[in-house]
Amino acid sequence: MACNLPLSLGLAEENALETVRAVFLDFDSKGFARTAALPIGVLALMAMMILPLPVYLLDTFFITNIILSLLVLMVAVNTQRPLDFSSFPNLLLLATVLRLALNVASTRIVLSQGHEGPDAAGKVIKAFGDFVVAGNYAVGIFVFVILVIINLVVITKGAGRVSEVSARFTLDAMPGKQMAIDADLNAGLLSPEEATSRRAEIASEADFYGSMDGASKFVKGDAVAGLLILVINIIGGLIIGIAQHNLAFSDAAQTYILLSIGDGLVAQVPSLLLSIATAIIVTRVSSNHIMSEQIGEQIGISKAWYPAAGVVMFLGLVPGMPNLLFAAFAILTLGVAFYLRKAELNQKNEDDTLLEDANDQSSDESVIEVEDVTDNAKVSLLLGYKLVELVQNENSSKLLSRITSVRRDISRSMGFVIPGVRVRDELELEPNKYQIKLGQTIAAEDLIYPSHKLAIPGESSRTKLNGIEVKDPTFGVDALWIEEALVPQANADDYVIIEPDAVLATHLSQILKKHAYEILSQDDVQALLDNLAESSPSLVEATVPKHIQLTTLTAVLRNLLSERVPISDLRKILERLSSMNVQNVSPMDLAEALRPNLSRLILQQFVGVSSTLPILLFAPDLEKILMQAVQQHGTDNLIIDGSLAKSIQQSINQESEKLSMKGRPAILVVAPQIRRSVSMFFRPSMPELIVLSFSELPDDRNIEVINTIGQTEAITTEQGDK
C-alpha cells in the first residue's frame, strides 16, 4: 500500500496536468471575449449598484456612457433598415441599466462624500454642474427640467407612438407579404431557401417593432427616474449636510445642488441621445448570432466612430472639463475609427471584379489567349458599371439565386436544361444599362437603377409619385423608378414595388422563354436522348438516327419551342415520329403533325386541367377568306388586305384584353390548314396569343366560346371587296 500511494498520486497529477494543458491549448481568447464580455458586463453593472466605486472609475464610466450613446445614435443615423440594427432593443436596455447603475453609484458618493466639497463626486459631475449652473442654481434646475420634458414628453412619447403604429401596420401587412413571397416562389423568382429567409425576415420585422414598443418604455422610465433622483439628491444632500455634518444651509446648497445637477446632466445627456436614436430607428429583429457578436458587428463602422471621437474631443476642450481624460478617450476612439476604416478599405479592395463563374480560374493579365477574345456562352448578362453592385458582396447571392431559380423554372417548363448565364461587366455600356445576349446577339436591353425601386401603379392608385418614368421591361406597362423614401407612400397607394434585381431576373425569364428555341442545340438534344435511353433504350435506338437524323429532330424540337410547346415529354414525341413517314417532310410540317399529340401538354401551361377553355373563333366567312389566302400564295405567311388585317388584329386584341383582366388566357381556335399561318401572323404583335387547331382540342375538356371574330359589317364589306 505504501508503494502504491506515490504511484497513484503521480498518475493523478499527470492527468490533471494534461487536462489543464488541453484546456489552455483549446482556449479561444477571441471567442471567449466575444461570448463572455456581455455576461461579465451585466454582472459588473449589478456590482456598481451594490459596491462603492472610486471616483476615478466613476468618471471613466460616465465618459464611456457618453461614448456608447453617441455610437448608438450614429449607427441609427447610418442604418438603412430597422433590421440592420436588430440588436437595438437589447442595446437600449443595457445602456439604460448602465445609466441607472451610474446614478446609484453617483448618488452614494454625492450623499456620503458631498460635504467634502464639489470635487468629492469626481471631475465629470463637477464640470457638468459648473458649466450648466454657472453660479445660478435656479437656471441649472430649470435647464435640467427642460431636458427631461424634451426627452419624456416630446421624443420618447413620439417614438413610443411610432413603434406602436409600426408594429400594428407590420402585423397587418404580413399576410400580403407572405402571399407575395409565395407568388415569387411559384414564378421561379425565389428559391425555397430564399423564400424561407424572406418569411423569417418578415417575422423578425414584426418582432422588432413589437420589442421597440416595449423598449421605448425603458427610455420613458429612465427620464422619470432621472428627475426623481435629482430631487432625492438635493433634498437628501441638504438634510445630510445640515444635520450630520453641521454645514450651513448656503454651504450645503452650494455643494449638493451643484453635485446633484451635474450628476443629473451627466445621466440625462446620454438618455436624450438614446431617445433620439430610438425615434430614428423606429421611423425608418432577431438573427442567429448571439447578441454580443451582433452588437460588435453592427457598431463596428467607421462612420459612427469618427463623429463620436470628434464630439468627445470637443467636450475635452470645454473649460473646466478633465481635458486629459477626454483627450485620451477621444484619441482611443479615433484610433478605433482609423482601424475600422482601414479594414473597410481592405475588404473593398479585395475583390472589385464580377463573379462570372464559380469554377473560373484566375489568369495572367499579360497573356492574351483565345478565351479572352471569344465568348462561347449561350446566354450572357452584361452590366454597366453602376449595376456591378448587384453581383457584389451581399447582393451577389440574391441576384444569382434569382437567376438560378429562373433557369430551373424554365428548364422544367420547356423540357431541357437552360445553360448557365454568364454575368460580367461591360464598360462600353451606359452606367445603368444591361444587355441580355444569346450567343453574340443582343436579345434585350434596358435601364435599371440599383438605388431605387420600380413602382407599377395599380388600378386604385391615385397619387403621382416623383421618379423616373419608364416602361416595365417585361410587360411594357407604365412604371416609375422611385427612391427608397417613397416606398411606404407607394405601398399605401396600391403601387406594386419591385426590387431592381427582381426586375432584371423577370426580364431575363421572359427572354429565355421567348427564345428557348434558339438556345436548344444538338448537344442538348443528345443529352435528352441519353437520359431517355436509360428508361427507353429500344425507342431511342430505333428512332435516332435510324428513322430520323439528330439534326432533323433538333429542328423539329426548335419549331415546337418557338410556339411555346414544351418538349419535356420526349418519349411521346419519339413514339409519334417513329410511326410517321419523315422522308422529304420539312421540320415545320413534322412539328405541326406532332401538336395534336401534345395538346394536353400545351394547354396545361395556361389552363387548369379541370378548368373550362375560353376560346375565340373565326366566323365561317372570315375563315374561308383566310384559307383562300393561304392556298393562293402557298406560303406560311398570311397575306391579306391591310384593312382586313387591321380589323382582325383589333378584334382579337380587344377580346384578349378582356380575358386578361379576368385572369384568363386568350385561345384562338382555327382550322388545321391555316393554324400555322395564323400563328405566324399574330406572333409579332400578340406573342401571348395561343393559336390552336380544332384537332388539338381534347375531347374531354369543357369549352366556352367567348366570341366569334368576323361577324361584323366591316369584315363582310372587306370580303365583298376582295
Secondary structure, DSSP 8 states (H G I E B T S, - for coil): -TTHHHHHHHHHHHHHHHHHHHHHHS--HHHHHHHHHHHHHHHHHHHHHHS---HHHHHHHHHHHHHHHHHHHHHHHT-SSGGGGTTHHHHHHHHHHHHHHHHHHHHHHHHHHGGG-GGGG-HHHHHHHHHHHTT-HHHHHHHHHHHHHIIIIIIIHHHHHHHHHHHHHHHHHHHHHHHHHHHHHHTTSS-HHHHHHHHHHHHHHHHHHHHHHHHHHHHHHHHHHHHHHHHHHHHHHHHIIIIIS---HHHHHHHHHHHHHHHHHHHHHHHHHHHHHHHHHHH----SS-HHHHHHHHH--HHHHHHHHHHHHHHHHSTTS-HHHHHHHHHHHHHHHHHHHHHHHHHHHH--S----TT-----TT---HHHH----SEEEEE-GGGGGGGSHHHHHHHHHHHHHHHHHHHHHHSS----EEEEE-TTS-TTEEEEEETTEEEEEEE--TTEEEEE--TT------SEEEE-TTT--EEEEEEGGGHHHHHHTT-EEE-HHHHHHHHHHHHHHHTHHHH--HHHHHHHHHHHHTT-HHHHHHHTTTTS-HHHHHHHHHHHHHTT-----HHHHHHHHHTS--TT--HHHHHHHHGGGGHHHHHTTTS-TTS-EEEEEE-HHHHHHHHHHHHHHTSSS----HHHHHHHHHHHHHHHHHHHHTT---EEEE-GGGHHHHHHHHTTT-TT-EEEEGGGS-TTS-EEEEEEET-SHHHHHHHHH-
